[in-house]
């Protein structure tokens, strides 16, 4: 009797005549939901399935907004700043970094002469530290952090680039094709689902680092920008730090005038595009007429 009392079969869910007890030593819970019923082909056991076949009820479905953003402010209209081009599509759509921050050129000059770091230099150090920490974290924790749930359009994620195998912050543009926009560089890449991980809060403290821009008051001479005009524009600005005048802003985009001071003289990029025949002015700005003294 003592043996029967101490036996593992002496439990609430145990039935000695049950097949499950003979095989596993306990009775399996049969009140669970069938995991095959709502798949593409349904449950192969049909009415013989011991689990519950429950239809999906959408009446109480809660829609969760999983999209997020790392908002950034734009420089003030009329300000003059330094920019470095990161990605070029055409003259009215390209992305830039602000290597010296939001300060006007005058403030930057004063700070550099006094030996102080500009806000852009401080931000660059913080950004590089964040990128290094993010690379270390996801290189070690990649398998643990990878989610089984597909990312949603608009969701901020961390992406392993197929170009250099480094980790970057990204935003999902298309769910099915895994199209991701690299929010700190303005680059778009189609990647494999296995290269995408959810982003953790400690890598969201900095705003996105690139700014979308378009040249002010120039347009293509044909209906669209040609390959030649894109290449000429690229040759004028790629790899350079340029002086930028913010003319207007809208929908997180800046419309700017760019000036190249590399050869000791300030040359307008817009003027060079027009003079070379690759662009035209949308409207002509009339210069004030000088009045002659009598």
Residue, then its C-alpha position, 0 to 999 in steps of 0.5 A: x500500500x505504501x508503494x502505491x501511495x508513493x507511486x508517480x501514478x497516484x496523481x490527479x490526472x492519472x488513469x491506469x487504463x489510459x494509453x497515455x499513462x502506459x506510454x508517458x506515465x501521465x494523461x495529456x491535456x486534451x483541451x489545447x487548440x490544434x496548431x494545424x487547423x488554421x494553417x494553409x492545408x488545415x488539420x490532416x486528422x480532421x474530425x478525428x483530431x483530439x484538439x480543438x478546432x477554433x475559427x479565428x475571431x476578428x471581432x476583438x482583434x487589437x491592432x498594435x502599432x509597432x512602427x516607431x521613429x527616431x525623429x530629428x529636427x531640421x536646420x533653420x531656414x536661411x542658415x549656412x552650414x557644412x554638409x557631406x554627401x552620403x547617397x545620391x539619386x539625382x539633383x533633387x533627391x540626395x542625402x547628407x550628413x552635417x559634419x559640424x552640426x546645426x551651427x552657422x558657419x560663423x559660430x563654427x569658425x569661432x568655436x574652432x578658433x577657441x579650440x572647442x568642439x562643435x555640436x557636430x563633432x560631439x554628435x559624431x563621437x557619440x554616433x561612432x560609439x553607438x555604432x561600435x557598441x551595436x556591432x559588438x552586441x548584435x555580433x554576439x547576441x544575433x541568434x538570441x535577439x532574432x525575432x520569429x515574428x516578421x518585421x512590420x512596414x515602418x518598424x525600426x530594426x537593426x540590419x546586417x548589410x550584405x555589402x560589408x557585413x556590418x550592423x546598421x539601424x534601418x527602417x522596414x520599407x516593404x515587408x514581403x521583399x525585406x526592403x530596408x532603408x538605412x536611416x543614418x546613411x540614406x541607403x536602401x537595401x534588399x536583404x534576407x529576413x535572417x539579417x533583420x533583428x528588433x532594435x533595443x532601446x539603448x540604440x534609439x537615443x540618437x536621431x537618424x543622422x542623414x538628411x534628405x535634400x533637393x537642389x533649390x530652383x533647378x529641374x531636369x531639361x527633359x521629363x526626368x533626370x538622365x543618367x548623364x545629368x546624374x553622373x555630372x551632378x555626382x562628379x560635382x559633389x561626391x566625396x566633398x564637404x560643401x557649403x549649404x544654404x537652407x532655402x526651405x524645408x518640408x516633410x523632413x526634406x531640405x531644399x538647398x543651394x550648394x557651393x564648392x569652395x575647394x579651389x579657393x573660390x565659391x562656385x554654385x553647384x546649381x550654376x554649374x549644372x545649368x551651364x553644363x546643359x544638364x539642368x535648367x532653372x525652374x524660375x529666374x530670380x531677377x536681380x535688383x536694378x541699380x539706380x543711377x544717380x542724377 
